[in-house]
Amino acid sequence: MDAIDSFMPYFLHLVVLYVSVVVIYLLYKYKSNGGGATPKPNLPPGRKGLPYIGETLDYVLASRWGTPEKFITDRTSKYSPDVFRNRCSEKTRPSFAARPKQILFPLSKKYTFAIACRLFTSVTDPDEIENFSKPFALATPGLISVPIDVPGTTFNRAVKAGRQIRQQLLALITKKKKEIIEKGKIEASDLVDSMLMDGMTEATRFLASSLPAMTPQALPSPSLSAVSRIIPTANGVLRGKEGGDEALRWEDIQKMKYTWCVACEVMRLAPPASGSLREAISDYTYAGYTIPKGWKIS
């Protein structure tokens, strides 16, 4: 009898814990279903994978073997060719066994960066190139890191490196601009020289030619009528310039509201960086499925 009496407090604790877990689970299910007020949305087919990490491991392994597209094709064939859902954790970083140090890849990056410095800025001095490359090496990992701006994090180091890059480029551009003003119009030796000498005049011509050229590749066929509205707008702004050589002003850009809408739509359908994620700012329907607000879209 004494043994039963001593066990009763523990038994009551277990019962309370069990009931609490069940109640919390039921409240969570009730809230996830919209509190019973609205029907459950028709979400895209797919699976969430393991708790917390989702399908991150599958994606990392596919990328590890050089076939990241297999992660997509396997799920489109299994669920839907239009849309599917999955969950990957950006905070999870699986570690693999160390491999022998590879020399070719860092060496090719070094040579590529040196060529870019020569073509864009005419910088050929190894010390200057090294000075440029250090902040770039810190900024690049921050592009795919968790955006937590806390001292010591990868993102924080990338933000600081970005400021340093802008300061270096601003000093270089100021120096080149001063040389052009003092010596007059000289022959362009790199991309920065060409942009400084041409000014913003070419920006208007770019809107009139390049933007319509890239639009059909991103917009579906029913939206190609947008091109017929972009060209007259850009040409109208160009004709309003004195001799066509006047720089593009902020007031001119504000007149091109439809052009800006088309540019945003092009970037939405075909983002500049392949594989980048976009966030749904509101609930919408695609291919018969509901995409909730806040979901990341690839």
PEHUSUL-V614881 format. One record per residue. N is the residue number from 0. RES is the residue in one letter. PSI is psi in radians with two decimals (999 if undefined). Layout:
# PEHUSUL-V614881
n/res/psi
N/RES/PSI
N/RES/PSI
This chain:
# PEHUSUL-V614881
n/res/psi
0/M/-0.68
1/D/-0.63
2/A/-0.69
3/I/-0.72
4/D/-0.67
5/S/-0.45
6/F/-0.40
7/M/-0.76
8/P/-0.71
9/Y/-0.68
10/F/-0.73
11/L/-0.67
12/H/-0.73
13/L/-0.70
14/V/-0.77
15/V/-0.73
16/L/-0.76
17/Y/-0.80
18/V/-0.69
19/S/-0.76
20/V/-0.75
21/V/-0.76
22/V/-0.77
23/I/-0.71
24/Y/-0.76
25/L/-0.68
26/L/-0.67
27/Y/-0.78
28/K/-0.69
29/Y/-0.74
30/K/-0.68
31/S/-0.40
32/N/0.27
33/G/0.39
34/G/0.29
35/G/-0.09
36/A/-0.58
37/T/2.62
38/P/2.72
39/K/2.28
40/P/2.67
41/N/1.52
42/L/2.72
43/P/2.66
44/P/2.70
45/G/-3.09
46/R/2.70
47/K/-0.30
48/G/-2.68
49/L/2.72
50/P/2.41
51/Y/-0.93
52/I/-0.25
53/G/-2.26
54/E/0.44
55/T/-0.73
56/L/-0.72
57/D/-0.75
58/Y/-0.73
59/V/-0.72
60/L/-0.71
61/A/-0.72
62/S/-0.62
63/R/-0.66
64/W/0.11
65/G/0.30
66/T/1.05
67/P/-0.45
68/E/-0.41
69/K/-0.56
70/F/-0.64
71/I/-0.84
72/T/-0.64
73/D/-0.65
74/R/-0.56
75/T/-0.64
76/S/-0.48
77/K/-0.69
78/Y/-1.13
79/S/2.41
80/P/-0.24
81/D/-0.83
82/V/2.53
83/F/2.85
84/R/2.62
85/N/2.98
86/R/2.20
87/C/2.46
88/S/2.15
89/E/-0.29
90/K/-0.29
91/T/2.25
92/R/1.50
93/P/2.47
94/S/2.50
95/F/2.88
96/A/2.47
97/A/2.46
98/R/2.80
99/P/2.53
100/K/2.29
101/Q/2.31
102/I/-0.57
103/L/-0.80
104/F/-0.91
105/P/-0.56
106/L/-0.71
107/S/-0.64
108/K/-0.69
109/K/-0.79
110/Y/-0.70
111/T/-0.72
112/F/-0.68
113/A/-0.70
114/I/-0.71
115/A/-0.72
116/C/-0.68
117/R/-0.77
118/L/-0.68
119/F/-0.63
120/T/-0.04
121/S/0.39
122/V/2.08
123/T/-0.23
124/D/2.21
125/P/-0.63
126/D/-0.70
127/E/-0.71
128/I/-0.72
129/E/-0.67
130/N/-0.61
131/F/-0.68
132/S/-0.50
133/K/-0.91
134/P/-0.54
135/F/-0.65
136/A/-0.50
137/L/-0.55
138/A/-0.59
139/T/-0.84
140/P/-0.44
141/G/-0.30
142/L/-0.50
143/I/0.35
144/S/2.93
145/V/2.19
146/P/1.20
147/I/1.86
148/D/1.28
149/V/2.39
150/P/2.29
151/G/-0.29
152/T/2.81
153/T/-0.70
154/F/-0.70
155/N/-0.73
156/R/-0.64
157/A/-0.68
158/V/-0.78
159/K/-0.71
160/A/-0.63
161/G/-0.71
162/R/-0.72
163/Q/-0.69
164/I/-0.78
165/R/-0.67
166/Q/-0.73
167/Q/-0.76
168/L/-0.67
169/L/-0.72
170/A/-0.70
171/L/-0.77
172/I/-0.71
173/T/-0.72
174/K/-0.79
175/K/-0.69
176/K/-0.67
177/K/-0.70
178/E/-0.69
179/I/-0.71
180/I/-0.70
181/E/-0.70
182/K/-0.09
183/G/-2.94
184/K/1.91
185/I/2.99
186/E/2.32
187/A/2.22
188/S/-0.19
189/D/-3.14
190/L/-0.68
191/V/-0.75
192/D/-0.80
193/S/-0.74
194/M/-0.65
195/L/-0.67
196/M/-0.63
197/D/-0.43
198/G/-2.56
199/M/0.10
200/T/-0.72
201/E/-0.30
202/A/-0.67
203/T/-0.73
204/R/-0.58
205/F/-0.75
206/L/-0.57
207/A/-0.36
208/S/-0.99
209/S/-0.76
210/L/-0.83
211/P/-0.51
212/A/-0.61
213/M/-0.30
214/T/-0.81
215/P/-0.42
216/Q/-0.39
217/A/-0.67
218/L/2.54
219/P/2.86
220/S/-0.73
221/P/-0.32
222/S/0.08
223/L/-0.26
224/S/-0.30
225/A/-0.56
226/V/-0.69
227/S/-0.29
228/R/-0.44
229/I/-0.83
230/I/-0.86
231/P/-0.63
232/T/-0.84
233/A/-0.73
234/N/-0.60
235/G/-0.71
236/V/-0.69
237/L/-0.70
238/R/-0.45
239/G/-0.18
240/K/2.62
241/E/1.84
242/G/0.05
243/G/0.06
244/D/-0.05
245/E/2.50
246/A/2.67
247/L/2.24
248/R/2.92
249/W/-0.59
250/E/-0.60
251/D/-0.72
252/I/-0.64
253/Q/-0.41
254/K/-0.34
255/M/0.91
256/K/-0.73
257/Y/-0.66
258/T/-0.71
259/W/-0.66
260/C/-0.72
261/V/-0.73
262/A/-0.73
263/C/-0.68
264/E/-0.66
265/V/-0.78
266/M/-0.48
267/R/-0.75
268/L/-0.58
269/A/1.43
270/P/2.62
271/P/-0.70
272/A/2.07
273/S/2.31
274/G/-0.03
275/S/2.66
276/L/2.46
277/R/2.71
278/E/2.29
279/A/2.16
280/I/-0.13
281/S/2.84
282/D/2.41
283/Y/2.92
284/T/2.34
285/Y/2.22
286/A/0.58
287/G/-0.01
288/Y/2.64
289/T/2.19
290/I/1.90
291/P/2.74
292/K/2.39
293/G/-0.23
294/W/2.53
295/K/2.36
296/I/2.30
297/S/999
